[in-house]
């Protein structure tokens, strides 16, 4: 049963609350935590809100973007420099949810949600994490797969801006456009003379957490960026996924359609 709600004014103060309040968890936008609380839970007894901890805001300077962990998805949509992310952000829930959901919170939502995180992995984003021994920086894909330790707080994510037209995205859903993903694909593909010089591809909805499609990346790199090579590389995605059944799709179906949606994302179909 909830006993305490703390609203610290800084990250160090938030860390003190997390250390001193028994059964405390972080509250960012609340789109995940509040439904759990409303249904009733004994999993936590204290909330530490990051609303006033100074963790919102977007900086785009010299080709690098830094996003505060408490920045809402709506704020990301309003940033003109991040217009390439709009196709992804527009598929996430509803405008009401995007007004509350945060960039940092998206790292920790369970699959088949977390479409922004799929994009961040494709962009090679890094997470800054504040802990008892100071800050550390690690790839977002590591944060997503390993989580953070008790008392640690993700304070921001950052990434280099992709070249024009290098970022690619698609999301397959069972019903409404803003439903949970069957497969989400985000990629950053760099070409030189029509040949793939580098590729980072991330997948959502097809494993316990968003994952890198390293097999697809390897198959694409150094190849002509044409339909034949993309189709062949997309089939390699089956080596990178571990789908499960849920209310939206079966594991079999997710595996069946993943190469199709990888191809569609890369070719813009």
C-alpha positions, -999 to 999 in steps of 0.1 A, spaced: 0 0 0 13 34 -9 26 54 21 47 82 8 52 104 -23 84 124 -25 91 152 -50 128 160 -48 142 191 -65 175 175 -77 190 142 -86 211 139 -54 179 145 -34 161 119 -54 189 94 -47 186 101 -10 149 94 -10 154 62 -29 180 51 -3 160 62 28 124 53 19 116 16 22 100 1 -9 106 32 -30 104 33 -68 109 61 -93 78 78 -108 85 96 -141 55 101 -163 34 76 -144 20 58 -175 32 25 -162 34 29 -125 0 46 -119 -21 18 -135 -3 -7 -112 -10 15 -82 -46 20 -91 -52 -17 -94 -36 -22 -60 -1 -35 -52 23 -43 -24 53 -42 -47 62 -7 -35 51 16 -7 68 49 -18 71 69 -50 100 93 -58 87 116 -85 113 131 -109 89 159 -120 109 186 -103 144 170 -104 156 191 -133 157 162 -158 137 175 -187 149 193 -218 164 188 -252 197 201 -265 208 198 -301 243 211 -306 271 204 -331 254 172 -344 247 158 -309 213 155 -293 209 152 -255 175 144 -240 167 147 -203 152 115 -190 120 133 -178 114 149 -212 80 139 -225 73 123 -258 52 153 -268 82 175 -261 102 153 -284 76 157 -311 77 195 -307 114 196 -313 119 205 -350 154 191 -351 140 157 -342 114 156 -370 129 123 -382 116 107 -351 80 118 -357 69 86 -376 80 66 -345 66 89 -319 33 91 -336 28 54 -333 32 54 -295 -1 53 -276 -23 84 -277 -15 121 -274 -27 120 -238 -2 93 -230 26 111 -249 19 142 -228 30 122 -198 53 94 -209 90 102 -207 121 93 -227 137 78 -196 107 58 -186 104 43 -221 137 25 -215 120 4 -188 86 -4 -202 80 -41 -209 78 -54 -245 59 -52 -268 60 -15 -258 91 8 -258 92 19 -294 113 50 -286 139 28 -271 141 8 -303 149 40 -321 175 50 -295 193 17 -299 194 21 -337 208 56 -332 236 43 -310 224 63 -280 241 63 -247 225 66 -213 239 87 -184 232 70 -151 237 86 -117 246 63 -89 261 64 -54 296 64 -69 289 91 -94 279 90 -130 286 65 -157 277 64 -194 268 32 -212 250 22 -244 212 23 -242 211 -13 -254 231 -23 -223 209 -3 -200 178 -20 -215 192 -55 -213 208 -53 -178 187 -26 -161 200 -3 -134 210 -10 -98 189 0 -68 192 38 -62 205 45 -97 187 70 -120 190 75 -157 194 112 -161 197 116 -199 202 99 -232 224 113 -261 231 103 -296 248 117 -328 223 130 -353 219 107 -382 226 118 -418 197 130 -439 175 100 -449 197 75 -429 171 68 -402 144 43 -411 114 31 -391 83 9 -393 60 -6 -368 35 -35 -374 5 -37 -351 -25 -61 -349 -52 -35 -347 -51 3 -341 -21 22 -353 -11 32 -318 -14 -4 -304 15 -24 -290 40 -37 -315 40 -70 -332 74 -60 -347 91 -26 -345 121 -19 -367 144 11 -365 176 15 -384 204 39 -393 219 30 -427 248 50 -442 256 46 -479 287 54 -499 282 51 -536 251 30 -531 270 5 -509 262 1 -472 292 15 -452 275 10 -418 242 -1 -404 226 -2 -370 193 -20 -368 171 -25 -337 140 -46 -332 112 -44 -307 84 -68 -299 104 -99 -307 124 -105 -275 122 -98 -238 138 -64 -245 145 -44 -276 175 -60 -294 202 -52 -320 198 -71 -353 235 -77 -356 231 -105 -380 212 -82 -404 238 -55 -400 266 -79 -408 248 -92 -439 241 -57 -452 275 -40 -446 296 -38 -477 267 -48 -500 248 -28 -526 217 -13 -510 193 -29 -534 162 -51 -530 180 -84 -535 206 -77 -508 181 -62 -484 158 -92 -487 187 -116 -481 199 -97 -451 164 -93 -436 161 -131 -434 191 -131 -410 169 -113 -384 156 -147 -373 190 -153 -357 186 -122 -335 151 -126 -321 134 -147 -294 97 -139 -297 70 -149 -272 32 -153 -274 11 -125 -260 -24 -110 -266 -12 -93 -297 5 -121 -317 20 -155 -313 57 -161 -313 54 -181 -346 37 -151 -363 62 -126 -350 91 -148 -364 72 -152 -397 68 -115 -403 100 -100 -388 120 -104 -420 92 -88 -440 91 -57 -418 128 -54 -417 128 -53 -455 99 -28 -455 117 -5 -430 149 -5 -449 134 0 -483 107 24 -472 79 2 -484 
